């Protein structure tokens, strides 16, 4: 019995490419392929605080310059200068991380230094946030998304705004009346009131004994992260 190879080829092709054959798409005809969900985040280049982003670019350029200097000093005769230049690169790396903490959002190719231990995944510790099952303070953006920029808006002018003694006194008077009437801090319990008073007393002591603006960077870093966490918790509460 002879074999008609042309006919056999036609039968194989029919089995493979028609009526749900093995080479046909698994989706039914007329049904579009499943597409990924839309990305609602803003573009990378539009994220973060504009001033902090600008300062990050300046610090990044400075660090790249010191790295070039370190490479150029790689001879025994320059050991002293090499040591200082190397320390400068480390210090500028810390400066980059501090700027991220206060609202800078560098592009992926601008992230040239390792994050602090409390912002790294899988390094352990009680302050590792979502990476270690604890609180979310100190976890990079920690899934905060656009809340990083929102926190920056709440702190606009932090450390640069000016208020006179008379303005502060009037503001405190108005605030005390609002607190007494329940218009301000009406939903705050007594334990929270105690914490707020203690925080104010501590900051007042620092301001009276020194210069509070010296701690602007550290305070802004802490407040930024607290605002991010509070915003995330608020959104999760609404979702429930």
C-alpha positions in Angstrom: 0.0 0.0 0.0 1.5 3.3 -1.0 1.5 6.4 1.2 0.3 9.7 0.0 2.6 12.0 1.8 0.9 15.2 0.6 -2.4 14.0 2.0 -0.7 13.0 5.3 0.9 16.5 5.5 -2.4 18.1 5.0 -4.0 16.0 7.7 -1.2 16.9 10.2 -1.5 20.6 9.4 -5.2 20.5 9.9 -4.8 18.7 13.3 -2.2 21.2 14.5 -3.6 24.5 13.4 -7.4 24.3 13.3 -10.2 23.6 15.7 -8.2 23.8 18.9 -5.1 22.0 17.6 -1.9 21.9 19.6 -0.5 25.0 17.9 -3.6 27.1 18.2 -4.1 29.7 20.9 -5.9 28.3 23.9 -8.3 31.3 24.2 -11.6 31.0 22.4 -12.0 32.9 19.1 -13.2 36.5 19.5 -11.9 36.8 23.1 -9.0 39.2 23.4 -5.9 38.1 25.2 -5.7 39.0 28.9 -3.8 42.3 29.3 -2.0 43.5 32.4 -3.8 46.0 34.7 -3.0 49.7 34.1 -0.2 51.2 36.1 -1.8 54.1 38.0 1.5 55.3 39.5 3.0 58.5 38.2 6.0 58.4 35.9 9.3 57.9 37.8 10.7 61.3 36.7 7.6 63.1 38.1 7.8 61.5 41.6 9.2 62.9 44.8 9.8 66.4 46.1 11.2 68.7 43.3 13.7 70.5 45.6 14.9 67.2 47.1 15.3 65.7 43.6 17.4 68.7 42.6 19.6 68.4 45.6 20.0 64.7 45.0 21.3 65.4 41.5 23.9 67.8 42.9 25.0 65.3 45.6 25.1 62.5 43.0 27.4 64.7 40.8 29.6 65.4 43.8 29.9 61.7 44.6 30.8 60.8 41.1 33.5 63.4 41.2 35.0 62.1 44.4 34.9 58.5 42.9 37.0 59.8 40.0 39.4 61.4 42.5 39.7 58.2 44.5 40.6 56.3 41.3 43.2 59.0 40.4 44.8 58.8 43.8 45.4 55.1 43.7 49.2 55.3 44.3 51.0 54.9 47.7 52.4 58.4 47.6 48.8 59.8 47.8 47.6 57.5 50.7 46.6 60.5 52.9 44.6 62.2 50.2 43.2 58.9 49.1 41.8 58.2 52.6 40.1 61.5 52.8 38.6 61.2 49.4 37.4 57.8 50.1 35.7 59.0 53.3 34.1 61.8 51.2 32.5 59.2 48.9 31.1 57.4 51.9 29.8 60.6 53.4 28.1 61.7 50.1 26.6 58.2 49.9 24.9 58.9 53.3 23.8 62.3 52.0 22.1 60.6 49.0 20.2 58.3 51.4 19.2 61.2 53.6 17.8 63.1 50.6 15.8 60.0 49.7 14.5 59.9 53.2 13.2 63.5 53.0 11.4 63.1 49.7 13.8 62.7 46.8 12.8 60.0 44.3 15.9 59.2 42.2 15.6 57.4 38.9 16.7 53.7 39.0 20.1 54.5 37.4 20.7 57.2 40.0 20.5 54.7 42.9 24.2 54.2 43.3 24.6 53.5 47.0 23.1 50.7 49.2 20.1 51.7 51.3 20.4 51.9 55.1 20.0 48.6 56.9 16.4 49.5 58.0 15.4 50.0 54.4 16.8 46.8 53.0 14.9 43.6 52.4 15.7 40.4 54.3 18.3 41.9 56.7 16.2 41.3 59.8 15.7 43.5 62.8 12.8 44.9 64.7 12.5 48.0 62.6 12.3 46.2 59.2 8.7 47.1 58.5 6.9 45.1 55.8 10.2 43.2 55.0 10.2 41.6 58.5 6.6 41.6 59.5 6.8 44.6 61.8 5.9 48.3 61.6 6.4 50.0 58.3 8.5 52.9 59.4 11.9 53.0 57.7 11.2 50.8 54.7 12.0 52.9 51.7 8.7 53.6 50.0 7.3 50.5 51.7 4.6 50.3 49.1 3.6 53.9 49.8 3.5 54.9 46.1 2.2 58.5 45.7 2.1 59.0 49.5 5.8 59.8 49.3 5.0 63.0 47.4 2.0 63.7 49.6 4.2 63.7 52.7 6.6 66.1 51.0 3.7 68.5 50.4 2.8 68.5 54.1 6.4 69.5 54.9 6.8 72.3 52.3 8.8 75.1 53.8 9.8 73.0 56.8 12.7 74.8 58.5 12.4 77.9 56.3 9.0 79.3 57.3 9.1 82.3 59.5 6.7 83.1 62.4 7.1 86.0 64.8 6.7 85.8 68.6 3.3 87.7 68.3 2.1 85.4 65.6 3.0 82.3 67.6 1.3 83.7 70.7 -1.9 84.4 68.8 -1.8 81.0 67.2 -1.4 79.3 70.5 -4.3 81.3 72.0 -6.6 80.4 69.1 -5.5 76.8 69.2 -6.1 76.5 73.0 -9.7 77.9 72.4 -10.2 75.4 69.6 -9.0 72.5 71.8 -11.2 73.6 74.7 -14.2 73.7 72.4 -13.4 70.3 70.8 -12.9 71.7 67.3 -9.2 70.7 67.4 -8.0 67.3 68.7 -11.6 66.2 69.3 -10.9 62.7 68.3 -7.7 62.3 70.3 -7.6 60.3 73.5 -5.8 61.3 76.7 -2.8 59.0 76.0 -2.3 60.7 72.7 -2.7 64.1 74.3 0.1 63.2 76.7 2.4 62.1 73.9 1.7 65.4 72.0 2.5 67.5 75.0 5.7 65.5 75.7 6.9 65.9 72.1 6.2 69.6 72.2 8.1 70.0 75.5 11.1 68.1 74.1 11.3 70.2 70.9 10.9 73.4 72.9 13.7 72.4 75.2 16.0 71.7 72.2 15.1 75.0 70.6 15.7 76.9 73.8 19.0 75.3 74.6 20.3 75.2 71.0 19.1 75.7 67.5 16.3 73.5 66.3 17.1 74.1 62.7 20.3 72.1 63.2 18.1 69.0 63.4 16.0 69.9 60.4 17.1 67.0 58.2 16.6 64.4 61.0 13.2 65.8 62.0 12.0 66.0 58.4 13.1 62.4 57.8 11.1 61.1 60.8 8.1 63.2 60.0 8.1 62.2 56.3 8.1 58.5 57.2 5.4 59.0 59.9 3.2 60.8 57.3 3.7 58.0 54.8 2.7 55.3 57.4 -0.3 57.3 58.6 -1.4 57.8 55.0 -1.1 54.1 54.2 -3.0 53.1 57.4 -5.7 55.5 56.5 -6.1 54.1 53.0 -6.2 50.6 54.4 -8.9 51.6 56.9 -11.0 53.1 54.2 -10.6 50.0 52.0 -12.0 47.8 54.8 
